[in-house]
Structure formats: structure tokens, C-alpha cells
């Protein structure tokens, strides 16, 4: 899922301070699961902003609503009418959702309430870890299901750097917590799968164009099955 975290409230206050009637719009899909974009998050954000501005001389009105999915125009246009008088939208969606809302409501500023952080999974309650970098050329079939791009600090493709200790990456010291060495995980997984010969295969110089180095990416489905 796409994981996001709340922007600092001070930054959000700075974003909305020049507007009078702000609609906080939550997103009920990815970021709701990461506990930053759902209905409760939208209500909490509305209450926090109302409290922050209650002593201000300028009147600020805040209300909240919810969309099932902010990144799909077909889920917004038929089901959502902007309340009268709203002069800014604070979106609690990922960056794709913010931009989709901005495309629809062109005359009104759509402001981000979240920082989109990574594609990840919930490994335990309330703990989300990055798993995928959206590189456009997946190698998980060769690495035992462990991504060397998202999970190796140096994004190495041909084995570990040699700086890990007891299966922990050398950045653990500077990060202040244990960071697993992706290549340690890869080797252990390949052993379990009896595919350690994959470790001996040399990866060629990578083409990063599918990963975004060639500009914004686009996928067009023409209706037929791809196979």
C-alpha cells in the first residue's frame, strides 16, 4: 500500500492560514490503513486546526469529509459536490490523490496534509515498513521476494557491500535502530528456497528509465488481456 505520514501541524497551519473556509478531505484507501488519511484522521485534523486558530483574529472555518479514493476521478466527480464557500481543500491523501483533486477542482487550492513516504506493508499493528520502490522492472523472482532497491540502503544488485554486521546494515549506527541487511535476507531466503545459484548470477547495468528516470510514467490499458 501507499504509506503516508502527517505533515507537522505547524507546516499545515502555515499552508492554510490565508484561507477562511477549509475543507479537510480524507481518503479511505491506502493512507487510511496507515492511520493517516481515514475518517478519524480527517476529524482529528479538523479539530486540531480549529483549536490552533481559535485565538486568531481572522475567522477560520474547518469541516471534514471523506472520499473512498482520491486518486480516481470516476470516484470523485459523480459522488462529491464541493460545499459552498470552501476556498481551500486540505487533502489527507497521497500525492497522487492531491494532484487528482487539483485537476478536478481547478479554481481552488488543494493543499497536502500528508507526506507520501513509501510503498510498504504493515508487518505488525501500527508498524509499516517499506517493501517496494516502484522501479518498473521487478527482480523479486531472482531475489527470493526481498527487494534490493527498496530494502538495501545502497540499492546494490550483485550482493552485499561488506559493511553489515550480524545481518544488520551499517547504517544502523547512524539511524539509531537496527536496519536489516537486505542482502543477508536475500541469501537466507534463497537458501530456504534452494535457489542459492541465483546469488551467483551477475546483474547487468540497470536501465532506470522504467523507474522514472525517463520522466513521468504512464500505463494505458486498451481492453485486451496482455497474454
N, C-alpha and C positions, 0 to 999 in steps of 0.2 A: 504494500500500500504506500501511498504518498504520505510522508510524515511531516508535520509542521509544528512549530512552537510559537507561542505568543511573542509578539514584539514587546519590548519593555513598555510599561504603561506610560512612562514619560515620553517616549517616542510617539506613541499613539496620540497622546494629548496634544503634542506639537502638530501632528498631522491634521487634527480635527478642529483646532482652536478657532479657526477663522470661519467656521460654518455654524449655522444656527439650529438646523434640524437634521440630525444624523441618524440614518437607519443602519443598524448593525445586522448584517445578514450572515447567518450561519450556514454551513454546508454539512449535510447529513451523511456524507460518504466517507472518503478516506480519512480526512482530518478529524472527523467525529470519533473514529476508532482510536486515534492517538490523543483523544481527550482535549482537543484544542478548537474544534470547529463545530461541534454539535449544538443542540438546543440549549443545554445547560451552560455551555461556554458562551453562547451569544447573550443569554440572560445575565450571566455574571459580568461580562464585559460591559453591557449596558448599565448595570448597577454601579460598576467601578467608575465609569466615566461620569455618570450623573453625580456621584459623590465627589469626584475630583473637581467638577465645575460648579458645585452648589454655592460656593462663596464668590464666584466671579460676578462682575457687574453685568457682563453680557449674558443674555439668556441663551442657554444651550438645551435643546430637547433631544432626548435619546430614546429610541424604541428598537425592538428587535423582532426579527422574523427568521424563517428557516426555509431553505430550498433543499430539495433532495440531492441535487447535483448542480453545482455552479459551472461546471466545465462543459455542459451540453446545452446549446441554445434551444433545442427542442424540449428540454425540461424546464426552461425558464419562460419563454415567450407565451405559451398558452396558459400558464398557471400562475403567473406573477404580475400583479399590477403595482407599480410604484406608488406608495401613498402620496397624497397631495401635500406639497410644501417641503418635501425632502430635498435638501440641497447638497447632500453628500452621502455616499454609501461607504460603510466600513465593512469590508468583506473578510470573513473568517474562513477563507478557502485557500487552496494552494495558489501558486502563481498563475496556473492555467485558468483557474476559476476567476481570479481577479480580472484577467485580461478578457475573458469571455463576457463577464458582466460589463466591462468598459466598452466592449464592442456593441453591446445591446443598448446601454444607457449612455449614449454618446454625449449628451448635454450635461451630465452630472459627474463630478469626480468620483471615481471608485478607488478607495484607499485600502492598502493591505494591512490587516491586523495581525497577520502571521508572517513568519519567515519560513519558507519552504526549505526543508533540510535534506531529506534523502528518501530513497525508496527502501523500505525496510519491513520488518516483521516484528510482531510482539512475542518475544521469547518467554516472557513471564508477565504477570499482571503489572501494567504500568511501565514496563521496560521495553523500549523499542530499539532495535539495532539495525544499522544499515546492512543491506544484503545485495543491492543491485545498483549499478551506475547508469543503467540505460544506454549501454555502449553501442547497441545496434548490431553487434556481432558476437553472440553469446558463446562462451567457451566452457560452460559448466559441464558439458558432456565429457570433456577431457580432464577436468579438474575435480571430479568426484562431487560436484554440486557445491563447491566453495568458490566464490568469485574472487579472482586475484586483482581485479580492478577496484571493486568497492571495499574489499577487506584487507588488501595489502597497502600499507602506507606509501610504498614506492611504486605500486602498480606493476610489479615485476611479473614476467610471463615465463621465465625459464629457471624457476627455482628461487630459493631464499637468498637474501643478501649476505647472510652470515652474522647478522647483528643480534639475532634473537637469543634468549636465554630461557631454558626450561619451557619452551613453547610460547614464550611471551615476546612481543615485538620490542625493539629497543626504544621506541617512543613511549613505552610505559612509564619511564622515569619522568620525562617532561610532562606527560599527561596527568600524572599523579594517580593513575589506576592501571590495573593490568589490561593490556591490549593483546589479544591473541594473535600470534603469528599466523597469517593466512596460509603460508606455505607449510607450516607444521600441520595445520588442519588438513590441507590438501593431501600431503603424504600419508597421514594416518588414515584418511578416508580411502585413498587408493589402495592401501594395504588391505583394508577391510573388504574392498570390492575385488581384490586380486587383480588390480589393474595398474600395478606399480610401473609397468612398462610405459604407461603414458608419461611418467615423470622423465623418461629418457628422451622423449620427443622434443625437438627444438622448435620453438615458435618463431616464425619469421617476423620481420619488422612489421609492426601493426599499421594498418590503414585506419586512421582515426576519423575519416570522413563520415562513416555511419554513426559515429558517436557524437556528431555535432560540429566537427571541425570544418565541415563544408557548408556551414550556415544552418539556419532553422530547418529541421527535418519535417517531412510530410509523408503521410501514408494515405493512399487512395484505394478504397475497395470498389471494384467495378461490378460486384454482384456475384461473380462466378467463384467457385471454390478454387483454391490455389493449386490443387494437385490434380 
